[in-house]
Amino acid sequence: MFEGDGAALLGKPAHFGDKTVAMKIGVSNDPASRMHQLNAGIPPAAIGRWALRMQGQFPSRRAAEDAEAIFKKTAVKLESLGGEFFWGREMDAQVLFASVPGVSRF
């Protein structure tokens, strides 16, 4: 999830009380390094950063990629921004993520 003004990041209108956020989904065997890569292009003085909010562990890369494909295919409540980027309510993303086969619910 982008922790900051996602509407400003994307040039979207902001509305008082709006709970929508920018998010990126993806597969990585080193999430901490991936977060560093994503944030490396953001100026140090900027307020927003990408942060890891949901994470699953899968038995293989293929299983993780299959789970990612299911998330993308069934993300009807989220607006696709292209590729692995989405715009929508964090709660909708959490509910969808929890419904993906193989994601732990503990």
C-alpha positions as MATLAB code, in Angstrom:
seq = 'MFEGDGAALLGKPAHFGDKTVAMKIGVSNDPASRMHQLNAGIPPAAIGRWALRMQGQFPSRRAAEDAEAIFKKTAVKLESLGGEFFWGREMDAQVLFASVPGVSRF';
ca = [
       0.000    0.000    0.000;
       1.116    3.531   -0.620;
       1.278    5.260    2.743;
       0.776    8.873    1.823;
      -1.486   10.905   -0.419;
      -2.280    8.295   -3.045;
      -4.769   10.597   -4.753;
      -2.031   13.203   -5.286;
       0.383   10.491   -6.434;
      -2.071    9.416   -9.117;
      -3.644   12.760   -9.941;
      -7.034   11.614   -8.665;
      -9.488   13.926   -6.916;
      -9.441   13.640   -3.134;
     -12.687   13.536   -1.176;
     -13.117   14.074    2.551;
     -13.369   10.736    4.356;
     -12.342    8.765    1.269;
     -10.790    5.422    2.246;
      -9.274    4.552   -1.130;
      -5.569    3.807   -1.412;
      -3.019    3.019   -4.091;
      -1.699   -0.517   -3.878;
       0.705   -2.818   -5.667;
       0.594   -6.572   -5.639;
       3.413   -8.840   -6.654;
       5.577  -11.868   -6.031;
       8.982  -11.591   -4.381;
      11.287  -13.958   -2.547;
      12.698  -10.931   -0.669;
       9.869   -8.504    0.204;
      12.123   -6.140    2.212;
      14.457   -5.657   -0.752;
      11.483   -5.202   -3.077;
      10.068   -2.468   -0.823;
      13.452   -0.763   -0.894;
      13.491   -0.929   -4.724;
       9.992    0.544   -4.982;
      10.829    3.393   -2.612;
      14.260    4.123   -4.106;
      12.688    6.267   -6.833;
      10.773    8.422   -4.376;
      12.608   11.591   -3.309;
      13.796   11.434    0.327;
      11.850   14.611    1.164;
       8.572   13.081   -0.046;
       5.994   12.189    2.581;
       4.656    8.967    1.036;
       6.263    5.536    0.790;
       5.231    2.060   -0.291;
       4.700   -0.274    2.681;
       4.039   -3.987    2.975;
       0.557   -4.542    4.382;
      -0.442   -8.053    3.260;
       1.819  -11.011    2.723;
       1.346  -14.698    2.047;
       3.773  -17.596    1.975;
       3.445  -20.177   -0.759;
       5.151  -23.526   -1.362;
       6.603  -22.385   -4.691;
       7.009  -19.343   -6.906;
       4.472  -20.854   -9.300;
       1.883  -21.134   -6.508;
       2.523  -17.486   -5.579;
       2.157  -16.382   -9.209;
      -1.092  -18.357   -9.501;
      -2.404  -16.627   -6.351;
      -1.421  -13.235   -7.798;
      -3.285  -14.044  -11.023;
      -6.405  -15.001   -9.039;
      -6.209  -11.729   -7.086;
      -5.952   -9.709  -10.304;
      -8.730  -11.640  -12.039;
     -11.176  -11.317   -9.148;
     -10.381   -7.723   -8.105;
     -13.737   -6.403   -9.314;
     -14.066   -3.904   -6.431;
     -10.628   -2.454   -7.181;
      -9.723   -0.213  -10.102;
      -6.800   -1.543  -12.128;
      -4.159    1.100  -12.723;
      -2.276   -1.245  -15.046;
      -0.135   -4.252  -14.321;
       0.218   -4.841  -10.598;
      -1.157   -1.483   -9.447;
      -4.668   -0.956   -8.112;
      -6.802    1.781   -6.550;
      -9.531    1.014   -4.046;
     -10.501    0.509   -0.439;
      -7.923   -1.324    1.647;
     -10.669   -3.401    3.286;
     -11.829   -4.655   -0.132;
      -8.248   -5.679   -0.933;
      -7.893   -7.449    2.429;
     -11.123   -9.392    1.937;
     -10.057  -10.389   -1.567;
      -6.555  -11.340   -0.413;
      -7.980  -13.555    2.353;
     -10.161  -15.362   -0.217;
      -7.230  -16.344   -2.444;
      -6.481  -20.080   -2.138;
      -3.325  -20.739   -0.148;
      -3.362  -17.515    1.877;
      -3.217  -18.217    5.620;
      -6.073  -16.847    7.640;
      -4.422  -16.972   11.061;
];
